[in-house]
Amino acid sequence: MTAFSRKTFSEAMRYFRKHNKLSQIELSDQLSRSHALFQNVSQSMVSHWEGGNVEPSLLRRLGMAHFFPQPYHYDHIESGRLQKALRYREEFLGDRCLYEYPISKKDIFSWDALPASLKEMIAQGHKNTFSTPIEVVLRTMNITAPSVLCLLHGSAVVGHALFTVQGNVFKLASYGAVSKSARHELTKAISDLSCSYELYTVVRSSSLEQYLKDIYMRKVAQLDALSFYRGMSSQVFENPFSHCNLYDAADFRLMRYSQMRDEAAEALF
């Protein structure tokens, strides 16, 4: 099996396409439907990449690895670009942590009936990461009686998701995790809870917001530094790019965000 890198990209791409029983046309179609960076990729372009006639950008090489999903092996120059992008890791998604806290309990409560100590913990965590108070977000999303999924380590909250289901819409008003393992558990739980629903979620300006744009979620509102997006839950959790970019290595998401920030800065001059 050939790993993805700049030197071996063509061979790795061809191997994993065939391993997944995709024709070049099927691959180009899935890529373009799954992420805006690949929107105009054609069968001809896939053929040129596999043949080594054309070298795609680092971002597209990395995206292709994550599509399958596989790790990407960086050369020295590429590693420098990655380090720049890693500055944008999100604390509220548990991308950075000193300790892994094992989850001793996972449960769903009524927000109004939640013990005051837990409610205060979640509200403060929300304020620290989203800036806007939780009550304001709930009002903006027209949520009156939310439930809250709590991931607990003893009596401490290590992950949470504040949500409700109204009609066919799963409304996600707040979420956060303190570690990688808690983020994995939280993401899986949100995926299960929202399955088959339309997803209406809040997100602050970050690489995660850029990712939602790139997978064709619709921005429907803005409140200070917060944005609100809608689309089917499957657009997020069944997207082939999401395995890496929501659960594991978010290199592609972060490098895409870094690229878009650089382009926006250049446009000012």
Order of alpha helices (4+ residues) and beta strands (2+ residues): beta-alpha-alpha-alpha-alpha-beta-alpha-beta-alpha-alpha-beta-beta-beta-alpha-beta-alpha-beta-beta-alpha-alpha
